[in-house]
């Protein structure tokens, strides 16, 4: 499970998008990945015990059980729109610009960059579709781990070779260059003009990350596959530790690319990483990089198409049909759905080249249409007993309309991540007020599931404390106190104080909090079984 959780976090969109953001701006976008460590802690210590104690096994099942079938269908439609217009197009786009740059498609066919991108997206997408039709899904299941390991190798190798290239053959000289020259590129403390202002970390960022780690079925499936709570907590928390490596693997190459190519006219900042890969990797490793990248693209593309078609057939189409639907009919509808979504993706993917802030930012903006209402209704559903389905429906409809108006219609000078938090607070209030005025006649209770050992991992809380310390250390390093402008006199004292506090907290957790936490989980398991 641990390996599966970690490799799930490696993707073409991350390599292309985060490095593009570092090239065009600074390290502020690392917040999306690094602060996700906090969400892994919440998932491991709070959400996961409730899931294993009997809350739910899949998100649609929970929404139907806790609210009603209409809430389930509304949520599925939100996910499908997100798949069609954001997630799948971003997968195609990230893989296609890598192919375009490595093979110099514009020069090869003597056509414009825009035409080359459309051509490459159609080719990559078509191959992916054929891959699925002729047994690709089974092949993808087998190759997922291989692709993940390949991306991990490339993710570690590119910054090393990039620093050597920047230092004219010397790794240490390259490291000296990025740590002493134009060090504002290393700043993770985003200003209001950066993709991720620092203040947003404490508002909507935690909600967006909690949506992924606490409600995303792709992650939930892996945690519920754990044989007991100990294994589940280990897998989730260690995935949080992997997030600490993101600035070095998925953003440092973007900074290196800036030092090498800042005077070159790249059509989009998302070309920075493929440009660096083409220049620093030997030809045989460029082929290896392309193979694992396209493998990851095909895997994500096929899996997302399959998931979207399955969600539509089982959670939208089949419940709406009064007569019994045959398996052959469902398969036919699933194929038509996949085709429609694929065509929509082909049309939408090239438009991502016009996003001035890059791929990573545009993905985060558009996922705002469904991540906040989902995490809101799940939190209310889990921690209240009488809030009715009406509250969830009102919250979903309100969010889609309000977010669309605030982000794309009205000229509101508020960062979209702050908008996440504002709408969350409003929707939470709406649901609680409706629950107060129109409560359910019968309180909802956990549905008992198969019993698993609910004894928590003894080192879960100490592990979480150390992870928080590492996240804080990263922000100290990549700030004006740290490497930005040279190390300040306050850096070492603050760092020592931070870790002294962490180790003291670890000691306290082992003596007191772990005992109290284990007792609370035993009570939870007892409640769930009655």
C-alpha positions as CSV (number, residue, x, y, z in Angstrom):
1,X,0.0,0.0,0.0
2,X,2.8,2.4,0.9
3,X,4.4,2.1,-2.6
4,X,1.0,2.5,-4.3
5,X,0.2,5.7,-2.3
6,X,3.6,7.3,-3.0
7,X,3.6,6.5,-6.7
8,X,0.0,7.8,-7.0
9,X,1.5,11.2,-6.3
10,X,3.9,11.2,-9.3
11,X,2.3,12.5,-12.5
12,X,3.2,14.3,-15.8
13,X,1.1,17.3,-14.7
14,X,3.2,17.7,-11.6
15,X,6.5,17.6,-13.5
16,X,5.4,19.9,-16.2
17,X,3.1,22.2,-14.2
18,X,5.1,22.8,-11.0
19,X,8.4,23.3,-12.9
20,X,6.7,25.7,-15.2
21,X,5.4,27.7,-12.2
22,X,8.9,27.8,-10.7
23,X,10.3,29.0,-14.1
24,X,7.7,31.7,-14.5
25,X,7.4,32.9,-10.9
26,X,9.1,31.3,-7.8
27,X,8.6,28.4,-5.4
28,X,5.3,29.7,-4.0
29,X,3.3,27.0,-5.8
30,X,5.1,24.3,-3.7
31,X,2.4,25.0,-1.2
32,X,0.0,22.8,-3.1
33,X,2.2,19.8,-2.5
34,X,4.2,20.6,0.6
35,X,1.3,21.7,2.8
36,X,-0.6,18.6,1.6
37,X,1.4,16.9,4.3
38,X,-0.9,18.5,6.9
39,X,-3.9,17.0,5.1
40,X,-2.2,13.6,5.2
41,X,-2.0,14.0,8.9
42,X,-5.7,14.9,9.2
43,X,-6.5,11.9,6.9
44,X,-4.4,9.5,8.9
45,X,-5.5,10.6,12.4
46,X,-9.1,11.6,11.9
47,X,-10.7,10.5,8.6
48,X,-9.2,7.1,8.2
49,X,-10.3,5.7,11.6
50,X,-13.8,6.8,10.8
51,X,-13.7,5.1,7.4
52,X,-12.4,1.9,8.8
53,X,-14.8,2.0,11.7
54,X,-17.7,1.9,9.3
55,X,-18.3,5.3,7.8
56,X,-18.1,4.4,4.1
57,X,-16.1,2.5,1.5
58,X,-16.7,4.8,-1.5
59,X,-17.7,8.5,-1.7
60,X,-20.9,7.9,-3.8
61,X,-22.0,5.1,-1.5
62,X,-21.5,7.4,1.5
63,X,-23.4,10.3,-0.1
64,X,-26.3,8.0,-0.9
65,X,-26.3,6.5,2.6
66,X,-25.9,9.7,4.5
67,X,-28.1,12.0,2.3
68,X,-29.9,10.5,-0.7
69,X,-29.4,9.3,-4.3
70,X,-29.9,12.8,-5.8
71,X,-26.9,14.1,-3.8
72,X,-24.9,11.3,-5.1
73,X,-25.8,12.0,-8.7
74,X,-25.2,15.7,-8.4
75,X,-21.7,15.1,-7.1
76,X,-21.0,12.5,-9.8
77,X,-22.0,15.1,-12.5
78,X,-19.6,17.6,-10.9
79,X,-16.7,15.1,-11.1
80,X,-17.5,14.2,-14.7
81,X,-17.5,17.8,-15.8
82,X,-14.2,18.2,-14.0
83,X,-12.8,15.1,-15.7
84,X,-13.9,16.3,-19.1
85,X,-12.9,19.9,-19.0
86,X,-9.9,20.0,-16.6
87,X,-8.3,16.7,-15.5
88,X,-8.2,14.7,-18.7
89,X,-7.2,17.7,-20.9
90,X,-4.4,18.6,-18.5
91,X,-3.1,15.0,-18.7
92,X,-3.1,15.2,-22.5
93,X,-1.6,18.7,-22.6
94,X,1.3,17.9,-20.2
95,X,2.3,14.8,-22.1
96,X,1.9,16.4,-25.5
97,X,4.1,19.4,-24.9
98,X,6.9,17.0,-23.7
99,X,6.6,15.0,-26.9
100,X,6.5,18.3,-28.9
101,X,9.7,19.6,-27.4
102,X,11.7,16.4,-27.3
103,X,10.9,15.6,-31.0
104,X,10.8,19.3,-32.1
105,X,7.5,18.7,-33.9
106,X,7.2,22.3,-35.2
107,X,10.6,21.9,-37.0
108,X,9.9,18.3,-38.0
109,X,6.7,19.2,-39.9
110,X,7.4,22.9,-40.5
111,X,4.2,24.0,-38.8
112,X,3.5,26.5,-36.1
113,X,3.7,25.8,-32.4
114,X,-0.1,26.0,-32.0
115,X,-0.7,23.6,-34.9
116,X,2.0,21.2,-33.6
117,X,0.3,21.1,-30.2
118,X,-3.1,20.3,-31.6
119,X,-1.6,17.6,-33.8
120,X,0.4,16.1,-30.9
121,X,-2.6,16.1,-28.5
122,X,-4.8,14.3,-31.1
123,X,-2.1,11.7,-31.8
124,X,-1.3,11.1,-28.1
125,X,-5.0,11.0,-27.2
126,X,-5.9,8.6,-30.1
127,X,-3.1,6.2,-29.2
128,X,-4.3,6.3,-25.6
129,X,-7.8,5.5,-26.7
130,X,-6.6,2.6,-28.9
131,X,-4.5,1.4,-26.0
132,X,-7.6,1.2,-23.8
133,X,-9.7,-0.6,-26.5
134,X,-7.0,-3.3,-27.1
135,X,-6.5,-4.4,-23.5
136,X,-4.8,-1.2,-22.4
137,X,-6.5,-1.0,-19.1
138,X,-5.0,-4.4,-18.0
139,X,-1.6,-3.3,-19.3
140,X,-1.9,0.0,-17.4
141,X,-2.7,-1.8,-14.2
142,X,0.5,-3.8,-14.6
143,X,2.7,-0.8,-15.7
144,X,1.6,1.8,-13.1
145,X,4.4,0.9,-10.7
146,X,7.0,0.8,-13.5
147,X,5.9,4.2,-14.7
148,X,6.0,5.6,-11.2
149,X,9.5,4.3,-10.5
150,X,10.7,5.7,-13.9
151,X,9.3,9.1,-13.1
152,X,10.9,9.0,-9.7
153,X,14.3,8.2,-11.3
154,X,13.9,11.0,-13.8
155,X,12.6,13.4,-11.0
156,X,15.8,12.8,-9.1
157,X,18.2,12.8,-12.1
158,X,17.1,15.9,-13.9
159,X,17.9,18.4,-11.1
160,X,21.3,16.8,-10.6
161,X,22.2,16.9,-14.3
162,X,20.7,20.4,-14.5
163,X,22.9,21.7,-11.8
164,X,26.0,20.2,-13.5
165,X,25.0,21.9,-16.8
166,X,24.4,25.2,-15.0
167,X,27.8,25.0,-13.3
168,X,29.5,24.2,-16.7
169,X,30.3,20.6,-15.5
170,X,30.5,21.3,-11.8
171,X,27.6,20.3,-9.6
172,X,28.8,22.5,-6.7
173,X,29.2,25.5,-9.0
174,X,25.6,25.1,-10.3
175,X,24.4,24.8,-6.7
176,X,26.3,28.0,-5.8
177,X,24.7,29.8,-8.8
178,X,21.1,29.2,-7.8
179,X,21.8,29.9,-4.1
180,X,23.5,33.2,-4.7
181,X,22.1,34.6,-8.0
182,X,18.6,35.9,-8.4
183,X,17.6,34.1,-5.2
184,X,14.1,35.6,-5.4
185,X,13.3,32.5,-7.5
186,X,13.8,30.4,-4.4
187,X,11.1,32.3,-2.4
188,X,8.2,30.2,-1.3
189,X,6.6,33.1,0.6
190,X,4.3,34.2,-2.2
191,X,3.2,37.8,-2.5
192,X,-0.2,38.9,-3.8
193,X,1.2,38.8,-7.3
194,X,2.4,35.2,-7.2
195,X,0.3,32.1,-8.1
196,X,0.0,31.2,-4.4
197,X,0.1,34.1,-1.9
198,X,1.4,33.0,1.5
199,X,-1.8,33.8,3.3
200,X,-3.8,31.3,1.2
201,X,-2.0,28.4,2.9
202,X,-4.1,29.1,6.0
203,X,-7.4,29.6,4.2
204,X,-8.5,27.6,1.2
205,X,-5.3,25.6,0.6
206,X,-5.9,23.2,3.5
207,X,-9.5,22.6,2.2
208,X,-8.4,21.9,-1.3
209,X,-5.7,19.4,-0.1
210,X,-8.1,17.8,2.4
211,X,-10.5,17.3,-0.5
212,X,-7.9,15.3,-2.3
213,X,-6.6,13.3,0.6
214,X,-9.9,12.9,2.5
215,X,-12.5,12.4,-0.2
216,X,-10.8,11.5,-3.4
217,X,-11.8,7.9,-4.2
218,X,-8.5,7.3,-5.9
219,X,-6.8,7.7,-2.5
220,X,-9.6,6.3,-0.3
221,X,-9.4,3.0,-2.2
222,X,-5.8,2.6,-1.3
223,X,-6.2,3.4,2.4
224,X,-9.2,1.1,2.7
225,X,-7.1,-1.7,1.2
226,X,-4.9,-1.6,4.4
227,X,-5.3,-4.8,6.5
228,X,-5.5,-2.7,9.7
229,X,-5.3,0.9,11.0
230,X,-1.6,0.7,11.6
231,X,-0.8,-0.1,8.0
232,X,-3.2,2.6,6.7
233,X,-1.7,5.3,8.9
234,X,1.8,4.4,7.9
235,X,0.9,4.6,4.2
236,X,-0.8,8.0,4.4
237,X,1.8,9.6,6.7
238,X,4.7,8.4,4.6
239,X,3.1,9.8,1.5
240,X,3.2,13.1,3.4
241,X,6.9,12.7,3.9
242,X,7.2,12.3,0.1
243,X,5.6,15.7,-0.3
244,X,8.6,17.3,1.4
245,X,10.8,16.2,-1.6
246,X,8.6,18.0,-4.1
247,X,10.5,21.3,-4.2
248,X,13.7,19.5,-5.0
249,X,12.3,17.1,-7.6
250,X,9.5,19.0,-9.2
251,X,10.4,22.7,-8.8
252,X,14.2,23.0,-8.6
253,X,14.5,22.0,-12.3
254,X,12.3,25.0,-13.1
255,X,14.6,27.3,-11.3
256,X,17.6,25.8,-13.0
257,X,15.8,26.2,-16.4
258,X,15.2,29.9,-15.6
259,X,18.9,30.5,-15.1
260,X,19.7,28.7,-18.3
261,X,16.9,30.0,-20.5
262,X,15.6,33.3,-19.1
263,X,16.6,35.1,-22.2
264,X,15.0,32.6,-24.6
265,X,11.5,33.1,-25.8
266,X,9.6,30.0,-24.7
267,X,6.0,30.0,-26.0
268,X,4.7,29.0,-22.6
269,X,6.3,28.5,-19.1
270,X,5.2,24.9,-19.2
271,X,7.9,24.2,-21.9
272,X,10.6,24.9,-19.3
273,X,10.9,21.4,-18.0
274,X,10.8,19.6,-21.4
275,X,13.4,22.1,-22.7
276,X,15.7,21.3,-19.8
277,X,15.2,17.5,-20.1
278,X,16.1,17.7,-23.8
279,X,19.3,19.5,-23.1
280,X,20.6,17.7,-20.0
281,X,19.5,14.1,-20.5
282,X,21.6,11.8,-22.8
283,X,19.7,10.7,-25.8
284,X,19.1,7.2,-24.5
285,X,17.7,8.6,-21.2
286,X,15.5,11.1,-23.2
287,X,13.9,8.0,-24.7
288,X,13.5,6.5,-21.3
289,X,11.9,9.7,-20.0
290,X,9.5,9.9,-22.9
291,X,8.5,6.3,-22.4
292,X,7.7,6.6,-18.7
293,X,6.0,10.0,-19.2
294,X,3.8,8.7,-22.0
295,X,3.1,5.5,-19.9
296,X,1.9,7.8,-17.1
297,X,-0.2,9.8,-19.5
298,X,-1.8,6.8,-21.1
299,X,-2.4,5.3,-17.6
300,X,-4.1,8.5,-16.3
301,X,-6.0,9.1,-19.5
302,X,-7.4,5.6,-19.7
303,X,-8.2,5.3,-16.0
304,X,-10.0,8.7,-16.0
305,X,-12.0,7.8,-19.0
306,X,-13.0,4.5,-17.5
307,X,-13.8,6.1,-14.1
308,X,-15.9,8.8,-15.8
309,X,-17.8,6.3,-17.9
310,X,-18.4,4.0,-14.9
311,X,-19.6,6.9,-12.7
312,X,-22.1,8.1,-15.4
313,X,-23.5,4.6,-16.1
314,X,-23.8,3.4,-12.5
315,X,-24.6,6.6,-10.7
316,X,-26.5,8.7,-13.3
317,X,-27.8,6.6,-16.2
318,X,-28.8,3.4,-14.5
319,X,-30.7,5.0,-11.6
320,X,-32.7,7.2,-14.0
321,X,-33.9,4.2,-16.0
322,X,-37.0,2.7,-14.6
323,X,-36.6,-0.6,-16.4
324,X,-33.8,-3.0,-15.8
325,X,-30.7,-2.1,-17.9
326,X,-28.8,-5.0,-19.4
327,X,-25.0,-5.3,-19.1
328,X,-24.7,-5.0,-22.9
329,X,-26.6,-1.7,-22.8
330,X,-24.4,-0.3,-20.0
331,X,-21.2,-1.3,-21.9
332,X,-22.5,0.5,-25.0
333,X,-23.4,3.6,-23.0
334,X,-20.0,3.5,-21.3
335,X,-18.3,3.4,-24.7
336,X,-20.3,6.3,-26.0
337,X,-19.6,8.3,-22.8
338,X,-15.9,7.6,-23.1
339,X,-15.9,8.8,-26.8
340,X,-17.8,12.0,-25.9
341,X,-15.4,12.8,-23.1
342,X,-12.3,12.0,-25.2
343,X,-13.5,14.4,-28.0
344,X,-14.2,17.1,-25.4
345,X,-10.7,16.6,-24.0
346,X,-9.2,16.9,-27.5
347,X,-11.0,20.2,-27.9
348,X,-10.2,21.6,-24.5
349,X,-6.5,20.5,-24.1
350,X,-5.0,22.9,-26.6
351,X,-6.7,25.9,-24.9
352,X,-4.4,25.3,-21.9
353,X,-1.5,26.9,-23.9
354,X,-3.3,30.3,-23.4
355,X,-3.2,30.1,-19.6
356,X,-0.7,32.9,-18.6
357,X,-0.1,31.4,-15.2
358,X,0.6,27.9,-16.5
359,X,-0.9,24.5,-16.4
360,X,-0.7,23.9,-12.6
361,X,-2.5,27.1,-11.8
362,X,-5.3,26.7,-14.3
363,X,-6.0,23.1,-13.0
364,X,-6.3,24.4,-9.4
365,X,-8.6,27.3,-10.5
366,X,-11.1,25.0,-12.3
367,X,-11.1,22.2,-9.7
368,X,-12.6,24.9,-7.4
369,X,-16.0,24.2,-9.0
370,X,-16.3,20.9,-7.2
371,X,-13.6,20.4,-4.5
372,X,-15.1,22.7,-1.9
373,X,-18.7,21.6,-2.1
374,X,-17.6,18.0,-1.9
375,X,-15.4,18.4,1.2
376,X,-18.1,20.6,2.8
377,X,-20.9,18.0,2.5
378,X,-18.6,15.1,3.5
379,X,-17.4,17.0,6.6
380,X,-21.0,17.9,7.6
381,X,-22.1,14.3,6.7
382,X,-19.5,12.7,8.9
383,X,-19.7,15.0,11.9
384,X,-23.4,15.7,12.2
385,X,-26.4,13.3,12.4
386,X,-29.5,15.2,11.4
387,X,-28.5,17.6,8.5
388,X,-30.8,16.6,5.6
389,X,-30.1,16.0,1.9
390,X,-31.7,19.4,1.1
391,X,-28.8,21.1,2.8
392,X,-26.2,19.3,0.6
393,X,-28.2,20.1,-2.6
394,X,-28.5,23.8,-1.8
395,X,-24.7,23.9,-0.9
396,X,-23.7,22.3,-4.2
397,X,-26.0,24.6,-6.4
398,X,-25.0,27.7,-4.4
399,X,-21.2,26.9,-4.8
400,X,-21.2,26.3,-8.6
401,X,-23.1,29.6,-9.2
402,X,-21.2,31.7,-6.6
403,X,-17.8,30.4,-7.6
404,X,-18.5,31.0,-11.3
405,X,-19.6,34.5,-10.7
406,X,-16.8,35.4,-8.3
407,X,-14.0,34.0,-10.4
408,X,-15.2,34.5,-14.0
409,X,-17.9,37.2,-14.1
410,X,-17.5,39.8,-11.4
411,X,-14.2,41.6,-11.1
412,X,-13.5,40.5,-7.5
413,X,-9.9,41.2,-6.4
414,X,-9.6,38.2,-4.2
415,X,-7.3,35.2,-4.9
416,X,-9.4,32.1,-5.9
417,X,-7.9,30.2,-2.9
418,X,-9.3,32.7,-0.5
419,X,-12.6,32.4,-2.4
420,X,-12.4,28.6,-1.6
421,X,-12.4,29.5,2.1
422,X,-15.1,32.1,1.9
423,X,-17.5,29.8,0.1
424,X,-16.7,26.9,2.4
425,X,-17.7,29.1,5.4
426,X,-20.9,30.2,3.7
427,X,-21.8,26.7,2.6
428,X,-21.0,25.2,6.0
429,X,-23.3,27.8,7.6
430,X,-26.1,27.1,5.0
431,X,-26.0,23.4,5.7
432,X,-26.0,23.8,9.5
433,X,-28.8,26.3,9.4
434,X,-30.9,24.1,7.2
435,X,-30.1,21.2,9.5
436,X,-31.3,23.3,12.4
437,X,-34.6,24.3,10.7
438,X,-35.4,21.1,8.9
439,X,-33.6,18.3,10.7
440,X,-33.9,14.6,9.7
441,X,-36.6,12.7,11.6
442,X,-34.1,9.9,12.3
443,X,-30.5,10.6,13.1
444,X,-28.0,9.0,10.7
445,X,-25.6,6.4,12.1
446,X,-22.5,4.7,10.8
447,X,-23.3,1.5,8.8
448,X,-21.2,-1.3,10.3
449,X,-18.5,-2.7,8.1
450,X,-16.1,-5.6,8.3
451,X,-14.1,-5.4,11.5
452,X,-10.4,-4.5,11.3
453,X,-7.9,-4.0,14.1
454,X,-8.5,-0.4,15.2
455,X,-5.4,-0.1,17.3
456,X,-3.5,3.0,16.0
457,X,0.1,3.0,15.0
458,X,2.1,3.9,18.1
459,X,4.3,6.4,16.3
460,X,1.5,8.0,14.2
461,X,1.4,11.2,16.3
462,X,5.2,11.5,16.7
463,X,5.5,10.9,12.9
464,X,2.9,13.7,12.3
465,X,4.8,16.1,14.5
466,X,8.1,15.5,12.7
467,X,6.3,16.0,9.4
468,X,5.0,19.4,10.5
469,X,8.6,20.3,11.6
470,X,9.9,19.4,8.1
471,X,7.2,21.4,6.4
472,X,8.1,24.4,8.6
473,X,11.8,23.9,7.9
474,X,11.2,24.0,4.1
475,X,9.4,27.3,4.5
476,X,12.2,28.7,6.6
477,X,14.8,27.6,4.0
478,X,12.9,29.0,1.0
479,X,12.2,32.4,2.6
480,X,14.0,35.8,3.2
481,X,15.1,34.2,6.5
482,X,16.8,31.4,4.6
483,X,18.3,31.3,1.1
484,X,16.4,34.2,-0.4
485,X,19.0,37.1,-0.2
486,X,21.4,35.0,1.8
487,X,21.0,33.3,5.2
488,X,19.9,35.7,7.9
489,X,21.3,35.7,11.4
490,X,17.9,34.5,12.7
491,X,17.9,31.4,10.6
492,X,19.8,29.0,12.9
493,X,18.2,30.2,16.2
494,X,14.7,29.8,14.7
495,X,15.6,26.4,13.3
496,X,17.0,25.2,16.6
497,X,13.9,26.5,18.5
498,X,11.6,24.8,16.0
499,X,13.2,21.4,16.3
500,X,13.6,21.6,20.1
501,X,9.8,22.2,20.2
502,X,9.1,19.3,17.9
503,X,11.2,16.8,19.9
504,X,9.5,18.0,23.1
505,X,6.1,17.5,21.5
506,X,7.2,14.0,20.3
507,X,8.1,13.1,23.9
508,X,4.8,14.3,25.2
509,X,2.8,12.5,22.5
510,X,4.5,9.2,23.4
511,X,3.7,9.6,27.1
512,X,0.2,11.0,27.0
513,X,-1.5,11.9,23.7
514,X,-1.0,8.4,22.1
515,X,-2.8,6.8,25.1
516,X,-5.7,9.3,24.9
517,X,-5.9,8.9,21.1
518,X,-6.1,5.1,21.2
519,X,-8.9,5.3,23.8
520,X,-10.9,7.6,21.6
521,X,-10.5,5.3,18.6
522,X,-11.7,2.3,20.7
523,X,-14.8,4.3,21.6
524,X,-15.3,5.2,17.9
525,X,-15.1,1.5,16.9
526,X,-17.6,0.6,19.7
527,X,-20.1,3.2,18.5
528,X,-19.7,2.1,14.9
529,X,-20.5,-1.5,15.7
530,X,-23.8,-0.8,17.5
